[in-house]
Amino acid sequence: MGKVKQITQKEAVGLFKDGMTIMIGGFMTNGTAERLVDAIVESGAKDLTVICNDAGFAGKGTGKLLDTRQCKKLIASHVGLNKVCGQQYSAGELDLVLVPQGTLAEQVRCGGAGLGGFLTPTGIGTTVAEGKSVVEVDGVEYLLEKPLRADIALIQAHQVDAVGNIRYKGSTRNFNPMMAMAADIVIVEAEQHVEAGAIGPEYVETPGVFVNYILEGGSN
């Protein structure tokens, strides 16, 4: 991977294209890179597959992409806090894939680790199992859940240094570290920008080797 590049909001807009799969970190928008989501909106990119924990809220987080109808498929764990998501799904306008939260996290982790999938008992005997392979191990049935990867991951950080090393703050860490490992292009939006080495090695939670771009300026 080459040198990490600082980009402007305008340059970030140019990275998003129709039909992309995009991972968005955050948990009920806590830890979501809002300025980068705004860049997707500004790009006008459509028919997107979005992988995130939830559907955000109306006008916030992933909810912005539902409001603009740029999201064609949503893979998430919890969508009940955004009525727009339910309305679009009921109208047949959104392909919604609901995934148990632990399963979703492990699918993303497997995508970043280069694994072919994992076995889990979660979902056996329910609609979650429909269309999936069932593997029996020592008399116990498990679902084979396949890994998830994306074209781009949007990562929210507390601090990022000049070479892309990241430190998170509290619960904003959530899905961000694993998503930073599971995408071809990783863009970081941070509250604070610091010099290389300013984040002690024991506090680096995502190494800069996974990062391609750093959005200029601090978070809102």
VOKEFI-198396 format. One record per atom (N, C-alpha, C, CB): atom name; x, y negated, z negated; residue number from 1. Coordinates in steps of 0.001 Angstrom, whole numbers, plus 500000, padded with zeros to 6 digits. Each point is the difference from the previous one (the first is absolute). Glycine has a CB too. Example, Ala and Ser with C-alpha at 12.3 -4.5 7.8 and 13.67 -1.06 7.14 Angstrom:
2
- at,px,py,pz,i
- N,513190,505690,492200,1
- CA,499110,498810,500000,1
- C,500900,498800,500000,1
- CB,498108,501173,498754,1
- N,501542,497777,501966,2
- CA,500820,498810,499940,2
- C,499230,498910,499270,2
- CB,501184,500628,502145,2
END
This chain:
220
- at,px,py,pz,i
- N,500846,501192,500000,1
- CA,499154,498808,500000,1
- C,500885,498753,500000,1
- CB,498156,501244,498771,1
- N,501429,497756,502014,2
- CA,500802,498800,500110,2
- C,499810,499050,498842,2
- CB,499878,500253,502424,2
- N,500699,498568,497739,3
- CA,499928,498987,498961,3
- C,498571,499512,499799,3
- CB,502338,499318,500542,3
- N,497290,500442,498205,4
- CA,498670,499487,499693,4
- C,499883,498577,500526,4
- CB,499836,501472,497948,4
- N,499028,498220,502666,5
- CA,499807,498696,500629,5
- C,498937,499196,499273,5
- CB,500681,500970,502195,5
- N,499602,497764,497579,6
- CA,499006,499079,499467,6
- C,499109,499533,501150,6
- CB,501572,499254,498134,6
- N,497110,500785,501675,7
- CA,499091,499569,501055,7
- C,498993,498994,499462,7
- CB,500281,502209,501149,7
- N,499232,496967,499750,8
- CA,498964,499032,499651,8
- C,498619,500653,500123,8
- CB,501476,498091,500786,8
- N,497512,501218,498722,9
- CA,498635,500497,500135,9
- C,499648,500182,501481,9
- CB,499351,498852,497837,9
- N,501060,500206,502996,10
- CA,499712,500077,501435,10
- C,500662,501216,500622,10
- CB,499805,497511,500091,10
- N,501431,502772,499525,11
- CA,500698,501172,500530,11
- C,499336,501292,499532,11
- CB,502139,498689,500043,11
- N,497374,501313,498730,12
- CA,499313,501180,499483,12
- C,498746,500286,500807,12
- CB,500900,499527,497716,12
- N,498397,499432,502690,13
- CA,498779,500162,500796,13
- C,500284,500823,501257,13
- CB,499132,497798,499129,13
- N,502027,501959,501481,14
- CA,500344,500670,501246,14
- C,500317,501479,499872,14
- CB,500830,497846,500731,14
- N,499290,502658,498049,15
- CA,500345,501409,499789,15
- C,498792,500929,500080,15
- CB,501876,499235,498578,15
- N,496932,500218,501311,16
- CA,498797,500823,499936,16
- C,499342,500138,501372,16
- CB,499667,499270,497631,16
- N,500051,501985,502745,17
- CA,499427,500303,501311,17
- C,498747,500859,499856,17
- CB,502287,499854,501033,17
- N,496896,500126,499994,18
- CA,498785,500811,500020,18
- C,500328,501474,499771,18
- CB,498929,498348,501563,18
- N,500213,502332,497666,19
- CA,500111,501438,499827,19
- C,501038,500467,499005,19
- CB,499252,500138,502275,19
- N,501412,498946,497047,20
- CA,501026,500383,499031,20
- C,499393,500654,498761,20
- CB,501426,498125,500831,20
- N,499408,502673,498493,21
- CA,499676,500499,498666,21
- C,500809,499187,499000,21
- CB,499492,502353,500864,21
- N,499825,497058,498166,22
- CA,500647,499084,499059,22
- C,499705,500428,498562,22
- CB,499821,498116,501678,22
- N,501218,502013,497518,23
- CA,499848,500249,498568,23
- C,500042,498670,499261,23
- CB,501066,502291,500214,23
- N,498025,497547,498844,24
- CA,499935,498772,499213,24
- C,500047,500376,498531,24
- CB,498668,498801,501796,24
- N,502375,500782,497506,25
- CA,500130,500299,498584,25
- C,498968,499247,499177,25
- CB,502429,500417,500341,25
- N,497389,500027,498421,26
- CA,499069,499309,499115,26
- C,498961,500923,499407,26
- CB,500358,497971,501328,26
- N,499063,501572,497589,27
- CA,498947,500728,499293,27
- C,498950,498966,499627,27
- CB,501603,501804,499093,27
- N,497253,498212,501616,28
- CA,498992,498943,499849,28
- C,500638,498630,500237,28
- CB,498712,501427,498351,28
- N,502131,498514,502654,29
- CA,500768,498842,500483,29
- C,501130,499575,499063,29
- CB,497943,499259,501144,29
- N,502207,501396,497701,30
- CA,501138,499713,499131,30
- C,501235,500651,500613,30
- CB,498516,499866,497923,30
- N,502418,499307,502526,31
- CA,501168,500524,500694,31
- C,499830,500031,501505,31
- CB,500478,501344,498001,31
- N,498542,497916,502517,32
- CA,499785,499927,501446,32
- C,500656,498751,500569,32
- CB,497838,501259,499761,32
- N,502835,498896,501350,33
- CA,500705,498894,500661,33
- C,498982,499168,500787,33
- CB,502155,501368,500161,33
- N,497246,497663,499193,34
- CA,498890,499251,500595,34
- C,500418,499176,501221,34
- CB,498973,499910,497741,34
- N,502196,499486,502214,35
- CA,500447,499203,501153,35
- C,500233,500882,501216,35
- CB,501053,498347,498444,35
- N,499407,502865,501338,36
- CA,500204,500910,501123,36
- C,498678,500511,500552,36
- CB,502194,500660,499025,36
- N,496825,499546,500105,37
- CA,498662,500348,500491,37
- C,499450,498844,500831,37
- CB,499588,501488,497986,37
- N,500660,497289,501571,38
- CA,499587,498823,500776,38
- C,500660,499995,501378,38
- CB,499690,498709,497864,38
- N,501564,501770,502187,39
- CA,500711,500063,501283,39
- C,499335,500987,500946,39
- CB,502132,499404,498837,39
- N,497353,501705,500621,40
- CA,499267,500949,500844,40
- C,498746,499333,500546,40
- CB,500885,501951,498659,40
- N,498395,497351,500478,41
- CA,498783,499300,500427,41
- C,500331,499024,501123,41
- CB,499015,500227,497685,41
- N,502053,499006,502129,42
- CA,500394,499000,501000,42
- C,500418,500654,501308,42
- CB,500723,498480,498160,42
- N,499849,502709,501765,43
- CA,500459,500688,501208,43
- C,498849,500417,500902,43
- CB,501966,500801,498724,43
- N,496873,499445,500664,44
- CA,498859,500463,500766,44
- C,500079,501469,500388,44
- CB,499782,497706,500835,44
- N,501238,502996,498669,45
- CA,500151,501424,500318,45
- C,498749,500759,499573,45
- CB,502509,499834,499733,45
- N,497024,501063,501141,46
- CA,498747,500706,499719,46
- C,500206,501507,500069,46
- CB,498696,498063,500919,46
- N,500230,502671,498770,47
- CA,500020,501465,500002,47
- C,501092,500553,499086,47
- CB,499109,499969,502335,47
- N,501047,499400,496508,48
- CA,501048,500393,499062,48
- C,499545,501146,499104,48
- CB,500875,497661,500043,48
- N,500077,503207,499620,49
- CA,499804,500978,498936,49
- C,500719,499461,498778,49
- CB,499812,501971,501626,49
- N,499470,497850,497292,50
- CA,500574,499430,498783,50
- C,500010,501064,498902,50
- CB,499190,497678,500641,50
- N,501966,502500,498738,51
- CA,500159,500925,498888,51
- C,500287,499178,498754,51
- CB,500853,501862,501519,51
- N,498269,498230,497495,52
- CA,500200,499257,498760,52
- C,499177,500666,498897,52
- CB,500422,497829,501274,52
- N,499744,501697,497519,53
- CA,499264,500603,498894,53
- C,498506,499738,500095,53
- CB,502019,499742,498588,53
- N,497612,499044,501873,54
- CA,498595,499622,499979,54
- C,499681,499034,501133,54
- CB,499955,500341,497522,54
- N,498816,499201,502515,55
- CA,499556,499090,501055,55
- C,500130,498542,499602,55
- CB,498439,501753,500767,55
- N,502231,497972,498125,56
- CA,500140,498628,499546,56
- C,498659,499395,499626,56
- CB,502007,499768,501440,56
- N,497899,498940,498707,57
- CA,498761,499279,499730,57
- C,499655,499153,501218,57
- CB,500471,499963,497504,57
- N,498333,499508,502550,58
- CA,499638,499089,501087,58
- C,500962,498820,499998,58
- CB,497564,500691,499861,58
- N,503145,499115,501237,59
- CA,500918,498872,500122,59
- C,501324,500169,499297,59
- CB,498032,498629,500192,59
- N,502265,502590,499314,60
- CA,501263,500203,499302,60
- C,500560,501388,500304,60
- CB,499255,498429,498179,60
- N,502064,501623,501985,61
- CA,500652,501270,500274,61
- C,499504,500606,501298,61
- CB,500269,500360,497559,61
- N,499580,500961,502437,62
- CA,499518,500708,501185,62
- C,498626,499512,500422,62
- CB,501331,501983,499320,62
- N,497928,497456,499738,63
- CA,498683,499460,500320,63
- C,500018,498972,501111,63
- CB,499380,500422,497675,63
- N,501726,498849,502464,64
- CA,500116,499003,501073,64
- C,499919,500667,501367,64
- CB,501402,498549,498506,64
- N,499177,502649,501611,65
- CA,500020,500707,501282,65
- C,498652,500626,500314,65
- CB,502426,500448,499681,65
- N,496797,499843,499281,66
- CA,498632,500466,500225,66
- C,499114,498827,500413,66
- CB,500321,501860,498314,66
- N,499905,496990,501054,67
- CA,499213,498811,500336,67
- C,500168,499625,501476,67
- CB,500244,499193,497628,67
- N,500973,500976,502906,68
- CA,500288,499639,501393,68
- C,499793,501171,500950,68
- CB,501633,498318,499174,68
- N,497981,502834,500282,69
- CA,499756,501218,500788,69
- C,501238,500451,500785,69
- CB,497604,499318,500181,69
- N,503556,500453,499234,70
- CA,501237,500475,500637,70
- C,500334,501431,499593,70
- CB,500832,497649,500049,70
- N,498550,502816,498887,71
- CA,500266,501337,499476,71
- C,499018,500993,500610,71
- CB,500884,499023,497844,71
- N,499647,501920,502936,72
- CA,499155,501031,500616,72
- C,499868,501223,499100,72
- CB,500703,499192,502260,72
- N,500384,501135,497036,73
- CA,500009,501171,499123,73
- C,500662,499623,498682,73
- CB,500077,501577,501986,73
- N,499294,498808,496918,74
- CA,500531,499709,498676,74
- C,500194,501306,499237,74
- CB,498867,497737,499987,74
- N,502350,502488,499562,75
- CA,500320,501160,499165,75
- C,500274,499467,498607,75
- CB,500960,501353,501957,75
- N,498165,498961,497089,76
- CA,500089,499389,498677,76
- C,499373,500910,498943,76
- CB,499940,497713,501052,76
- N,500222,501876,497688,77
- CA,499469,500781,498880,77
- C,498746,499396,499378,77
- CB,502308,500749,499565,77
- N,497565,497919,500498,78
- CA,498915,499336,499281,78
- C,499540,498799,500805,78
- CB,500906,500770,497771,78
- N,497832,499221,502620,79
- CA,499513,498922,500859,79
- C,498752,499314,499446,79
- CB,500955,501226,501930,79
- N,498619,499163,496869,80
- CA,498733,499523,499468,80
- C,499947,498542,499611,80
- CB,499707,502247,499235,80
- N,501431,497086,500709,81
- CA,500009,498598,499594,81
- C,499845,499037,501177,81
- CB,501435,500656,498089,81
- N,498462,499904,503114,82
- CA,499839,499151,501182,82
- C,498785,500475,500794,82
- CB,502500,499547,500094,82
- N,496400,499741,499788,83
- CA,498762,500417,500653,83
- C,500105,499974,501524,83
- CB,498756,499137,498030,83
- N,502159,500041,502505,84
- CA,500184,499940,501454,84
- C,500463,501350,500526,84
- CB,500553,497550,499854,84
- N,500302,503115,499378,85
- CA,500488,501319,500394,85
- C,498831,500971,500123,85
- CB,502206,499557,498860,85
- N,496944,500479,500140,86
- CA,498845,500883,500030,86
- C,499048,499688,501139,86
- CB,500220,500233,497561,86
- N,499580,498488,502703,87
- CA,499103,499586,501069,87
- C,500522,500428,501365,87
- CB,499281,498067,498601,87
- N,502035,501744,501617,88
- CA,500571,500372,501292,88
- C,500017,501514,500183,88
- CB,501398,497928,499953,88
- N,498864,502799,498959,89
- CA,499985,501463,500080,89
- C,498584,500502,500301,89
- CB,501939,500120,498379,89
- N,497080,499353,500923,90
- CA,498606,500431,500199,90
- C,499511,499689,501406,90
- CB,499573,499638,497571,90
- N,500954,499288,503015,91
- CA,499602,499597,501349,91
- C,500785,500741,501081,91
- CB,499401,497761,499087,91
- N,501524,503108,500500,92
- CA,500810,500733,500970,92
- C,501087,499163,500637,92
- CB,498041,501392,500430,92
- N,502306,497499,498929,93
- CA,501003,499090,500560,93
- C,501391,500233,499423,93
- CB,498197,498334,500333,93
- N,501906,502489,498643,94
- CA,501278,500246,499338,94
- C,500169,501489,499751,94
- CB,499926,497724,498922,94
- N,501222,502799,501475,95
- CA,500360,501390,499702,95
- C,500653,499998,498620,95
- CB,500316,500617,502487,95
- N,498960,499864,496524,96
- CA,500480,499962,498618,96
- C,500387,501398,499545,96
- CB,498540,498010,499516,96
- N,502704,502123,500016,97
- CA,500489,501265,499462,97
- C,500291,499790,498519,97
- CB,500987,500712,502251,97
- N,498181,499864,496894,98
- CA,500209,499886,498561,98
- C,500885,501144,499517,98
- CB,497765,498855,499729,98
- N,503279,500809,499534,99
- CA,500983,500971,499543,99
- C,500170,499857,498488,99
- CB,501189,499951,502247,99
- N,498820,501155,496993,100
- CA,500301,499889,498567,100
- C,501306,499233,499804,100
- CB,498787,502175,499539,100
- N,501244,496958,499461,101
- CA,501133,499084,499875,101
- C,501355,500705,499850,101
- CB,498425,498395,498971,101
- N,501614,502647,500215,102
- CA,501259,500724,499847,102
- C,500439,500654,501291,102
- CB,499435,500390,497631,102
- N,499592,500106,503132,103
- CA,500300,500608,501294,103
- C,500544,498959,500961,103
- CB,498207,501705,499628,103
- N,501171,497119,500399,104
- CA,500466,498931,500884,104
- C,501433,499602,499676,104
- CB,497650,499180,500217,104
- N,502635,500656,498501,105
- CA,501358,499624,499594,105
- C,501012,501051,500432,105
- CB,499058,498749,498050,105
- N,500583,502527,501788,106
- CA,500928,501064,500356,106
- C,500140,500144,501515,106
- CB,499402,501172,497877,106
- N,499554,498560,502868,107
- CA,500100,500012,501459,107
- C,500994,498947,500481,107
- CB,497626,500812,500156,107
- N,502304,498002,499264,108
- CA,500926,498934,500367,108
- C,501419,500364,499575,108
- CB,498153,498301,499786,108
- N,501993,502254,499008,109
- CA,501328,500392,499528,109
- C,500611,501059,500910,109
- CB,499313,499464,497651,109
- N,499884,501505,502761,110
- CA,500495,501029,500916,110
- C,500417,499399,501338,110
- CB,498515,501674,498881,110
- N,500717,497337,501582,111
- CA,500361,499326,501244,111
- C,501352,499332,499907,111
- CB,497601,499646,500458,111
- N,502673,499751,498396,112
- CA,501286,499337,499809,112
- C,501148,500964,499775,112
- CB,498767,498099,499072,112
- N,500917,503066,500367,113
- CA,501050,500984,499686,113
- C,500268,500968,501146,113
- CB,499348,499818,497618,113
- N,499881,500070,503458,114
- CA,500207,500872,501136,114
- C,499475,501409,499797,114
- CB,501962,498648,500521,114
- N,497071,501524,498585,115
- CA,499427,501313,499730,115
- C,498805,500266,500917,115
- CB,500772,499842,497610,115
- N,498944,501430,502608,116
- CA,498916,500374,500897,116
- C,498635,499977,499368,116
- CB,501612,501360,501171,116
- N,498321,498372,497538,117
- CA,498738,499966,499289,117
- C,500153,500592,498612,117
- CB,498774,500153,502167,117
- N,500104,500058,497149,118
- CA,500041,500581,498660,118
- C,498706,500745,499721,118
- CB,501531,498164,499212,118
- N,498504,502700,499797,119
- CA,498828,500787,499618,119
- C,499393,499431,498729,119
- CB,500979,502055,501074,119
- N,497694,497793,498919,120
- CA,499311,499471,498825,120
- C,498655,500703,499826,120
- CB,501146,497764,500298,120
- N,498448,502505,498466,121
- CA,498672,500574,499770,121
- C,498899,498949,500063,121
- CB,501063,501749,498590,121
- N,499309,496972,501384,122
- CA,499008,498922,500016,122
- C,499203,500015,501308,122
- CB,501486,498617,498504,122
- N,497225,501507,501382,123
- CA,499146,499975,501177,123
- C,499497,501357,500452,123
- CB,501226,498014,500654,123
- N,499336,503056,498775,124
- CA,499534,501343,500354,124
- C,498507,500127,499668,124
- CB,502321,500965,499578,124
- N,496913,499547,501361,125
- CA,498573,500188,499776,125
- C,499167,498745,500159,125
- CB,500619,501800,498493,125
- N,499984,497107,502005,126
- CA,499264,498748,500205,126
- C,500144,499557,501455,126
- CB,500368,499330,497580,126
- N,498992,499570,502763,127
- CA,500100,499472,501362,127
- C,501426,499563,500340,127
- CB,497618,499262,499837,127
- N,503204,500516,499136,128
- CA,501396,499624,500242,128
- C,500730,501101,500772,128
- CB,499993,498616,497892,128
- N,499573,502625,501931,129
- CA,500674,501140,500621,129
- C,499610,500217,501455,129
- CB,500095,501027,497768,129
- N,498877,498298,502710,130
- CA,499509,500246,501355,130
- C,501070,499740,501049,130
- CB,497715,499396,499231,130
- N,502512,501613,501621,131
- CA,500952,499879,501092,131
- C,501456,500163,499613,131
- CB,498375,498539,501023,131
- N,501900,501789,497711,132
- CA,501379,500120,499536,132
- C,500366,501472,499769,132
- CB,499837,497714,498935,132
- N,501447,502571,501171,133
- CA,500487,501353,499762,133
- C,499985,500309,498508,133
- CB,501432,499868,502064,133
- N,498132,501353,497597,134
- CA,500014,500464,498619,134
- C,501074,501080,499881,134
- CB,497517,499463,499680,134
- N,503379,500365,499372,135
- CA,501104,500937,499788,135
- C,499848,500640,498623,135
- CB,501534,498641,501506,135
- N,498578,502670,498436,136
- CA,499894,500698,498723,136
- C,501392,500325,499461,136
- CB,497771,500964,500691,136
- N,502473,498647,498077,137
- CA,501280,500266,499340,137
- C,499704,500659,498656,137
- CB,501139,498020,501159,137
- N,499337,503210,498669,138
- CA,499777,500744,498750,138
- C,498530,500033,499611,138
- CB,502282,499353,499257,138
- N,496874,500822,501734,139
- CA,498576,500125,499739,139
- C,499247,498697,499832,139
- CB,500563,502104,498975,139
- N,500123,496769,501154,140
- CA,499374,498683,499848,140
- C,499974,499297,501356,140
- CB,500786,499838,497588,140
- N,498073,499580,502754,141
- CA,499860,499295,501274,141
- C,500415,498535,499873,141
- CB,498140,501559,500630,141
- N,502579,497992,500394,142
- CA,500447,498609,500055,142
- C,499702,499428,501384,142
- CB,501817,500461,498288,142
- N,497949,498240,501759,143
- CA,499902,499304,501278,143
- C,501380,499577,500464,143
- CB,497692,499200,499427,143
- N,502551,500941,501861,144
- CA,501220,499447,500581,144
- C,499700,498568,500422,144
- CB,500807,502293,500795,144
- N,499803,496770,498517,145
- CA,499836,498582,500330,145
- C,501236,499525,500752,145
- CB,498533,499615,497963,145
- N,501242,499787,503195,146
- CA,501116,499589,500853,146
- C,500499,498601,499627,146
- CB,499082,501431,501849,146
- N,502175,498280,498496,147
- CA,500589,498703,499641,147
- C,499392,498848,500787,147
- CB,502107,501180,499438,147
- N,498025,497621,500023,148
- CA,499572,498778,500677,148
- C,501199,499089,500231,148
- CB,497715,500180,498948,148
- N,502347,499272,502255,149
- CA,501008,498990,500322,149
- C,499307,498858,500738,149
- CB,501860,501749,500123,149
- N,498855,497150,500035,150
- CA,499421,498840,500668,150
- C,501030,499341,500913,150
- CB,498444,499647,498055,150
- N,501037,499536,502849,151
- CA,500897,499195,500844,151
- C,500632,498885,499181,151
- CB,498604,500521,502028,151
- N,500587,498859,497106,152
- CA,500462,498879,499178,152
- C,499457,500158,498585,152
- CB,500099,498479,502024,152
- N,500712,501194,496983,153
- CA,499547,499929,498609,153
- C,500191,498576,499495,153
- CB,500583,502441,499604,153
- N,498392,497045,499745,154
- CA,500056,498669,499388,154
- C,500213,500172,498511,154
- CB,498486,499007,501776,154
- N,502623,500461,497729,155
- CA,500414,500229,498622,155
- C,500025,498692,499227,155
- CB,501350,501980,500728,155
- N,498050,498019,498098,156
- CA,500027,498838,499103,156
- C,501013,500253,498892,156
- CB,497572,499464,500507,156
- N,503369,499626,499338,157
- CA,501047,500141,498990,157
- C,499977,498821,499035,157
- CB,501403,501295,501630,157
- N,499142,498932,497186,158
- CA,500239,498891,499078,158
- C,501265,499269,500429,158
- CB,498857,501235,498100,158
- N,502203,499520,502121,159
- CA,501264,499428,500470,159
- C,500531,500805,501174,159
- CB,500512,499155,497688,159
- N,500095,500146,503256,160
- CA,500739,500659,501074,160
- C,501312,499248,500169,160
- CB,497862,500784,501179,160
- N,503232,499957,498984,161
- CA,501275,499305,500202,161
- C,500311,499914,501489,161
- CB,500839,500807,497758,161
- N,500280,498573,502565,162
- CA,500323,499687,501393,162
- C,500198,501233,500870,162
- CB,501037,497926,499183,162
- N,499201,503227,500220,163
- CA,500196,501220,500781,163
- C,498799,500942,499890,163
- CB,502469,499777,499651,163
- N,496427,499722,499758,164
- CA,498763,500759,500001,164
- C,499717,500848,498780,164
- CB,500274,500004,502365,164
- N,500606,499977,496650,165
- CA,499709,500756,498778,165
- C,498802,499380,499283,165
- CB,502438,500654,499777,165
- N,496682,500204,499694,166
- CA,498729,499530,499452,166
- C,499843,500382,498538,166
- CB,498997,500178,502267,166
- N,500419,498876,496990,167
- CA,499541,500268,498642,167
- C,498523,499619,499924,167
- CB,502329,499590,499012,167
- N,496866,501267,500391,168
- CA,498579,499745,499847,168
- C,499713,499485,498593,168
- CB,499471,501789,501697,168
- N,499298,497791,498081,169
- CA,499621,499459,498698,169
- C,498762,500725,499497,169
- CB,500983,497749,500586,169
- N,499189,502990,498322,170
- CA,498871,500668,499373,170
- C,499245,500905,500953,170
- CB,499820,498083,498477,170
- N,498864,501823,501471,171
- CA,499155,500904,500774,171
- C,499955,499673,501488,171
- CB,498658,500304,497962,171
- N,501977,498594,502469,172
- CA,500052,499713,501436,172
- C,500867,501030,500726,172
- CB,499678,497546,499521,172
- N,501048,503236,499714,173
- CA,500844,501026,500614,173
- C,499132,501023,500743,173
- CB,501738,499682,498183,173
- N,497221,500796,501215,174
- CA,499048,500996,500516,174
- C,500452,500735,501270,174
- CB,498246,498593,499006,174
- N,501088,501166,502120,175
- CA,500305,500740,501226,175
- C,501198,499433,500771,175
- CB,497589,500575,500126,175
- N,502912,498277,499493,176
- CA,501021,499324,500801,176
- C,501290,500801,500207,176
- CB,499047,497901,499151,176
- N,501576,502673,499806,177
- CA,501274,500707,500229,177
- C,499887,501165,500971,177
- CB,500653,499342,497722,177
- N,498302,501453,502161,178
- CA,499872,501165,500889,178
- C,499656,499582,501422,178
- CB,499276,501379,498049,178
- N,499930,497556,502095,179
- CA,499681,499523,501350,179
- C,501217,499422,500690,179
- CB,497682,499534,499258,179
- N,503231,499886,499970,180
- CA,501226,499451,500579,180
- C,500875,501088,500610,180
- CB,499910,498154,498332,180
- N,499854,503086,501289,181
- CA,500776,501121,500529,181
- C,499299,500703,501157,181
- CB,500981,500293,497742,181
- N,497773,499350,502533,182
- CA,499179,500798,500916,182
- C,499566,499246,501246,182
- CB,499220,501250,498037,182
- N,501544,497752,502387,183
- CA,499642,499240,501196,183
- C,501229,499730,500861,183
- CB,498095,498948,498752,183
- N,501672,500879,502530,184
- CA,501101,499716,500925,184
- C,500545,498598,499796,184
- CB,498996,501574,501650,184
- N,500123,497489,498016,185
- CA,500396,498607,499745,185
- C,499439,499590,498645,185
- CB,500051,499445,502493,185
- N,500791,499979,496661,186
- CA,499590,499573,498666,186
- C,500228,498494,499869,186
- CB,500553,502287,499028,186
- N,498381,497003,500618,187
- CA,500072,498551,499803,187
- C,499690,499695,498547,187
- CB,499327,499551,502402,187
- N,501508,499630,496980,188
- CA,499858,499689,498579,188
- C,499607,498541,499810,188
- CB,501698,501760,499436,188
- N,497290,498044,499746,189
- CA,499607,498671,499534,189
- C,500290,499962,498507,189
- CB,498185,499725,501803,189
- N,502552,499279,497731,190
- CA,500425,499995,498600,190
- C,499680,498676,499315,190
- CB,501811,501606,500590,190
- N,497982,498477,498106,191
- CA,499794,498798,499203,191
- C,501286,499203,499883,191
- CB,498189,501156,498731,191
- N,502927,499559,501174,192
- CA,501300,499350,499817,192
- C,501030,500583,500955,192
- CB,499451,499566,497592,192
- N,501359,499542,502990,193
- CA,501115,500419,500849,193
- C,501297,499685,499254,193
- CB,498663,499596,502152,193
- N,502198,501392,497723,194
- CA,501239,499828,499234,194
- C,501194,500449,500841,194
- CB,498748,500350,497826,194
- N,502437,499303,501706,195
- CA,501220,500376,500707,195
- C,500283,501487,499845,195
- CB,500904,497694,499644,195
- N,499834,502848,501305,196
- CA,500400,501402,499929,196
- C,500762,500251,498704,196
- CB,500101,500139,502521,196
- N,499539,500892,496764,197
- CA,500657,500322,498736,197
- C,499317,499420,498788,197
- CB,502079,500109,501244,197
- N,496971,498970,498965,198
- CA,499320,499370,498861,198
- C,499050,500961,499286,198
- CB,500178,497812,501182,198
- N,499326,503166,499550,199
- CA,499179,501046,499374,199
- C,500958,501109,499571,199
- CB,497916,499440,501420,199
- N,502184,500793,497295,200
- CA,500912,501042,499527,200
- C,499655,501346,500615,200
- CB,500305,498751,497858,200
- N,500684,502104,502417,201
- CA,499734,501284,500651,201
- C,498985,500855,499250,201
- CB,502299,499913,500898,201
- N,497657,499937,497781,202
- CA,499044,500796,499222,202
- C,498565,499494,500151,202
- CB,501828,500498,498380,202
- N,497995,498329,502223,203
- CA,498664,499440,500178,203
- C,499506,500069,501445,203
- CB,500481,498502,498090,203
- N,500360,501962,502815,204
- CA,499580,500143,501403,204
- C,499057,501192,500107,204
- CB,502180,498989,500845,204
- N,496582,500738,499568,205
- CA,498991,501060,500087,205
- C,499744,500451,501432,205
- CB,498959,499079,497951,205
- N,501363,500075,503013,206
- CA,500040,500398,501403,206
- C,501299,499475,500584,206
- CB,497457,499988,500210,206
- N,503457,500890,500198,207
- CA,501266,499550,500575,207
- C,499798,499302,501344,207
- CB,501148,501878,498822,207
- N,499710,497174,501458,208
- CA,499912,499222,501230,208
- C,500124,500824,501270,208
- CB,500924,498135,498728,208
- N,499591,503090,501186,209
- CA,500149,500849,501186,209
- C,498649,500296,500647,209
- CB,502049,501015,498982,209
- N,496860,498869,500252,210
- CA,498672,500273,500544,210
- C,499347,498766,500620,210
- CB,499763,501785,498296,210
- N,500841,497049,501541,211
- CA,499363,498740,500378,211
- C,500532,499464,501319,211
- CB,499669,499502,497591,211
- N,499433,500056,503276,212
- CA,500383,499397,501280,212
- C,499912,498487,499975,212
- CB,499217,502048,501134,212
- N,499679,497433,498273,213
- CA,499756,498560,500042,213
- C,499582,499478,498629,213
- CB,499343,500192,502411,213
- N,501076,498577,497308,214
- CA,499577,499272,498811,214
- C,499286,498745,500439,214
- CB,501916,500918,498641,214
- N,496845,498901,500909,215
- CA,499238,498816,500357,215
- C,500546,498789,499242,215
- CB,497951,501417,500457,215
- N,502333,497522,500264,216
- CA,500529,498796,499376,216
- C,498959,499373,499077,216
- CB,501485,499619,501991,216
- N,499002,499770,496930,217
- CA,499117,499319,499055,217
- C,499431,500948,498966,217
- CB,499444,498371,501771,217
- N,500092,501071,497109,218
- CA,499440,500815,498932,218
- C,498543,500338,500232,218
- CB,501606,498959,498454,218
- N,497887,501959,500736,219
- CA,498599,500399,500105,219
- C,499103,498898,499479,219
- CB,500639,502404,499754,219
- N,498113,497605,500685,220
- CA,499015,499040,499486,220
- C,499675,500291,498555,220
- CB,499047,499737,502282,220
END
